[in-house]
Amino acid sequence: MPAIALDAERVAAIAKALAHPVRVQIVELLAGQSACRGAEVFGELPLAQSTVSEHLRVLREAGVLSASHVGTSSVYCLHPEMLDTFATVLSSLADTARTCQKGECGR
């Protein structure tokens, strides 16, 4: 699958979405499953359903996960290609920083 191109705003949105410990927990929970019903997510976290729903909304808006409706339930799935691309962007930044620290950058 081809990499997704991420502009600076999209990278920042994903970073912001992942910058909260609860959202990291949600991503970890979903990473181990192909899909997860909302009730399972709510049941794993010691927070009000409305709080968890807000965290899911932030992750969804950043493109980290998607939600679909099955009957009366919401089912959440991670977008691993988005996480892969985000990790590649961060790795590229780290590689550039290492190169410059060795005095090999173009400045």
N, C-alpha and C positions, 0 to 999 in steps of 0.2 A: 504494500500500500504506500503511495507517495506521501511524503511529509507534508504537513499542513504549514503554510507560510503564516508566521505570526508577526504582526507589527508591534511596535513598542507599547501601544495602548492595550493590545490583547495580552501581551506578556505581563504587563502590570496588573490587569484584571485577574489573571490566573494566580499571580503571586499574592494578590490581596485576598482572593478566595481561599487560598491555602494557608493564609497567615493566622488562622484561628485554630487552636488545638481541637475543638470539637469538629471542625470541618476536616481536619486531618484524620480524626478518628472515623468519620463517616467514609472518607476515601479508603482508609484501610479496611473497613468492614466490607465495602462494595468490591474492593480489589480481589477478595477471596471468593467472589460469587459471580456468576454470569448475569444474574438479575436479583434484585432484592425488593420485596414488598415493603411499603412504607411502615407497616406495623412491626416488621422485623427491625427496621432502623430505629423506630421510636422505642422499641422494647430493649434495645442494647444500650441506650444512653439514659442517664439519670436526670433527664431534663423534661420540661413540659413539651407536649407535642407541638405547640405553637413555636417554641424556640427551635426545635429540631427542624420544623418546616421552614423557618426563616433561613437556617443554615443550608438546607437543601436548595432553597431558591437562589441563594448566592452562588452556590456551586453550579447550578443549572445555568444561570445567566452568564457565568464565566466560560461555559462550554465544557466544563469538566465532567458533567454527567447529564443524562437526559432522563425524563420521566414520561411514562405512558400510563394510560388507564386500562386496567383489566377489571371489568365489572365495576365494583365500588372501590377498588384498591388502586393505589398508585404503585408502579413498579419503577425502580431506579436502576440505571445501568451507567457504569463509567465509560468514558471515551478514552480508551488507552492510547489512541493515536494522538490525542491532544496532550496527554501527559508525556508521551514520548517526545513530541515536538518541543514542549516546554523544557524538558530535561536536556534536549539537544541544544536549545538556545542558551541555557545556563552553562552547559559544558563548554560551548564555544566561547562564552564570555570568560570562563575560567582559563581556557587555553590561551586566549589573547592576553589576559593578565599575566600568566606565567611567562609568555614570550617576552612581554615588555619588561618584566622584572629581570629577565636575563640580559636586557639591553639590546634585544633583537627586534624591537618594534620600529615602525616607520617614522618615528618622531625625532 
